[in-house]
Structures are given as C-alpha cells and as structure tokens.
Amino acid sequence: MNTISRFDDKEQKDINWSAIILFALGFWVSGSLLLDFVLIPAFSATGMMTESGFASAGFVIFGAFNRIELICASLVLTCAFVFSFNHNYDVKKQSLFVIFSSLLFLIALAYTYLFIPHLSAWGLCLNQFNTVETMPSAMISWHKGYWILETLKYGLAITLLRWSYQYK
C-alpha cells in the first residue's frame, strides 16, 4: 500500500512537552485561584451561598471545573512520564516529578468523585421548613479537607511549574 505523506522525516518536529505542562499547570492553577479566591468569595458576599439552590448550582460549577482539572492532571502526569522516559532530569527529580504529578492527579480524582458530591449532598436543603442556616459539622470537616488538599495542590503545582520552566 503506497501512501503519500506531506511531511518528510526531516520536517517532523518533536512535541514540546515543557510547553504542554506549562500551559496545563498554568491554566489549572489560574482557574483554581479564580474559583477559590474570586468566584466563591463573590458568591458568599452576595448571599448566594445561603440560597436553597446553591448546592445544586455549586455541584454543576465545581463538577465542570473538576472535569477540566482531571484533563489538566492527566496531561501533567503524561508529561511526567515522558520526562521520566526521556531522562530529562536526574533520577531523584524524575521520581519526584512523577510522584508529584501522580498526587495532583489523585487530588483531582478526590475532588471530582469524593469531595464535591459529599459537599453538595451536605449542602442540600431537604427540609423546607427548617430555617437554621448553619453549616453541618460534617460539611465543615469536608471543607477543611478540601482546603488542606487545595494547599497541597498549589504547592505541588507551583513546584512542577518551576521545574518545567527551568527545563525549558
């Protein structure tokens, strides 16, 4: 079978994995910062978080963002495996790169399939006659876990961003 290719072997270019990981991590971190420190405080300041429908709206907003986080985390993990396979760093840094990116992927999985469904479930108002607007203690502990993972995510992502930028 004869096929005609538009590219010669000389014209093929390697994929710039550093640019991919810089874009994915930059997009992910900036989106997280926007969501955590602009959007959620704006919802809180306007009183939207006390509305009965906020739990379902929050589930939709965070659910969509968490799917984007999973895509970014899988790109970062793929780049980590490529860096490890190509031996772009020393052995210790290669191992840490894969471990850090795996942790980021696990954090994104935990947000998508554990934290957001539980937080949304605790936020649902199932009794329309209940006027108490306090947050359940279980929801507070889920929020604490979320912020611990969020802090860890920022630390790992910034470290990987720095390493990727130094390699570029």
PyMOL commands that set and color helices and strands:
alter all, ss='L'
color gray80, all
select helices_A, chain A and resi 17-46+48-50+54-86+91-123+137-167
alter helices_A, ss='H'
color red, helices_A
deselect
rebuild
show_as cartoon
